[in-house]
């Protein structure tokens, strides 16, 4: 039989070979398609992981969506195609045209995704399509007590003159890229867990700077605004008026518009919304209130001089827990607190687009649970600030630097 088969001149073998070659080629081609697609899918996933982490390292809530999208495409192209990729290759794959980036601000998570088209090895067969995604979460770093948000200012945090600042168990941080992002000079002294700067620091060596971490941490990733998800009330003017006359003025929570707070003021617990209103205590005036949150909106400002007293603490529950003073994000008025030795201030003092001038006067705890967050910050006098204040701040925390984690 075998001899007859090999000696056959009828062409059956060629026909059989042609018939059997089709499924063989299909299997081989399919295997090549699977291997090629799997390799591209793995490369796409790795590239998206790198893209998500890179965007998360620079993420801030005010980052423009267009800028974030372009940054993501640039990073994806560099990782997926390499530096020598041609425009035609970039467009043909679909990786860039199908790229998407979304941010979940409530979770501080950056989500990226893309889809590529991989042509089949066999002509006439449908293309292979692969979709991949990645998510990177931004998590807070070390406990912080003081944070300057300005990204470029010289001496964004400034300690000068006869100043003694002690941050017990927490760090001081600046988002400025300047060479003197955190500046200490003269006889000023700083004791802290550490100092973190996006740029560099000045004067944080020698006996005047005692950092538990040894040396400042420079060229760090920017810290996130700890109150980025907190928005002030939108209530309009409700007709509340500031009392006239001498003596102590007892105020109740509400909205106050276009007036001047002066004299001796006692605030009942609650939320105070000040619109185009100034707090300027005259003479030896004082401002006292426990469990209060003061919103300085519009052009409202606050100035407390050295011979005056401020004694304020925040609520420990509710939407504004831990917040004592919140200056509107569009308000650039300097926030000046330079109270006398009897002053005591705790909670978040927040002025994200304004300069904060803070003068402490007691190293024994005049500001033991204070959290300062400003565009720039200047400290003078003596202040002792504690890190372990979770109960007093209603569970609200503040961190410096950031950790990144892939969560998908």
Number of C-alpha atoms within 10 A of each C-alpha: 6 7 7 8 11 9 9 11 9 9 8 11 13 10 11 10 10 11 11 11 12 11 11 11 12 14 12 14 16 16 13 15 19 15 12 16 21 13 12 17 19 12 15 25 19 17 21 28 24 20 29 27 22 18 20 25 20 14 21 16 14 7 10 10 13 10 10 18 16 14 15 23 21 12 19 25 18 15 18 19 18 11 9 7 12 10 8 8 11 15 13 13 17 16 24 20 14 14 19 17 23 14 19 11 12 8 10 18 22 25 25 23 22 21 20 23 16 19 17 18 19 15 9 8 11 11 15 15 14 16 14 17 20 22 22 25 23 21 18 19 15 19 19 30 26 25 31 33 25 23 18 16 20 18 23 29 32 22 25 18 15 14 22 23 23 22 23 18 18 25 26 26 32 38 30 27 23 21 19 21 30 33 19 25 16 12 12 21 23 23 22 21 22 24 27 28 31 24 23 21 25 15 16 19 15 8 9 17 21 18 18 16 12 12 14 22 17 19 17 18 18 24 29 24 19 18 17 14 9 11 12 15 12 8 10 11 14 10 10 13 14 16 13 10 8 8 9 14 18 14 17 14 16 17 19 21 21 16 15 18 21 19 22 20 20 18 21 16 17 17 21 21 24 26 22 16 20 19 18 20 23 16 12 15 18 24 24 19 21 18 22 26 28 23 23 28 22 19 17 25 23 18 18 24 20 15 17 24 24 23 18 23 27 28 22 20 15 8 11 25 20 31 28 27 24 23 28 22 18 13 17 18 20 20 24 18 21 23 25 21 15 13 23 22 26 26 29 29 24 27 28 26 21 24 22 25 18 20 22 26 24 20 16 11 19 22 24 23 23 29 27 23 28 28 25 29 26 19 23 20 19 22 24 21 25 18 20 15 19 13 11 20 25 19 12 19 19 23 22 30 25 18 15 17 14 16 12 10
